[in-house]
Amino acid sequence: MKNRCPNFTSQPIEYAVVDKKYNYNITTCKDNDRDRLKITYLEKPDWLQFKDNGNGTATLSGTPKFSHYGKVSLWNTSGKFLATFSQEGRIGNMGFSPDGKKLATVLSNSSEVFVSKPPYRIQISDISSQKLFKKFEYPARIKNIYFSPDGQYIVATLGDGTVRIRDVSGKQKLVTLRHKGEITSVSFSSDSQRIATASGDGTARLWNFKGIQQAILWHEGRVKAISFSPNEQYLATDSDDGKSSLWDIYAKKRLSTFPSHGYSRAIFFTNDGKHLVNTSDEHTVSIWDIFSGEQIVKYNHPKTVGSFILSPDGKYLISTEYDDKTTYNYKKIRLWEISGKLVNEVDLQKLETKQPTSIDYVALNPNGKRKIKQNQKAQLIHNFLPM
């Protein structure tokens, strides 16, 4: 059955080639000729220009360069530049190994910017030598990557609803975990013996690293985040039913719930395992006592919380904030003491810089002294973490 108007009538051009002009003319239909349609976008790369023509059509155009993609910059927290890693393609995501010596990046095809076909790759680089350590290919789009806590495994969540576990050396057989919906989050036990997965199919599941399912936890909505407690007795999940849940792993039952109404796909335990961190509403990151259910700390934000992470030592929380919910670009980064005191913040819109003022992705080295980001943007947040 044909889609009813108003709707898009043009066929999207899903890829662009480096150094070649990209142009996509957007057309729409409407029920009434007197209606005026406004066309906008949620997110776009910096090189791509958008124009709403005001008549039910719009244009996306631009020329991607390798300078827009394929580079990761490494800085220390005093603002000193350490290295640039050249990658064989556009970078989609990245992460440090637990010992801080390796960097894994998700790469798309080396010449195409928007990719809807293989190969999909993960590249692991040695940080000290800046040389390629290992490269793996996958059959579907790679959404996220993780190192296991012992650094022996690289785990990828794919767009086909699977989780792929590989040993970093590439010598062992690939293990595949399957859900009936998209994989939204994974978490590891500290001994790297178990992995917990969350999915859009309304379940969270517990597995061993051989791929054997050990538990399934049912939710009333899409599960968007999951985390092991430090003592590995509990799992925390965050779902679209407006609740964060605390689960007893061994009893396989829900113990309690906490309010959750944010956009962030994150939930964490504090290092002592006694508290849970979530987005209790659109503008607030909260810390809860898991035993009493009491809200201990509130981190209030004027606008929508985009994401948050805890520093490896558990002393700080870093949060990002959207400028608005139409572009979903992070425009402000805040550093908080775990007690709730604001320590530092960077408003990217007020910085005098020729660099793009939106953050794509930020990751902390496990020792807390380095940060990386995609495409020359981390220099905007130098001197951010206390030494």
Secondary structure, 3 states (H helix, E strand, C coil): CCCCCCEECCCCCCCCECCCCEEEEEEEECCCCCCCCCCCCCCCCCCCEEEECCCCEEEEEECCCHHHCCEEEEEECCCCEEEEEECCCCEEEEEECCCCCEEEEEECCCCECCCCCCCEEEEEEECCCCEEEEEEEECCCEEEEEECCCCCEEEEEECCCEEEEEECCCCCCCEEEECCCCEEEEEECCCCCEEEEEECCCEEEEEECCCCEEEEEECCCCEEEEEECCCCCEEEEEECCCEEEEEECCCCEEEEEEECCCCCCCCEECCCCCEEEEEEECCEEEEEECCCCCEEEEEECCCCEEEEEECCCCCEEEEEEECCCCCCCEEEEEEEECCCCEEEEEEHHHCCCCCCCCECCEEECCCCCEEEEECCCHHHHCCCCCC
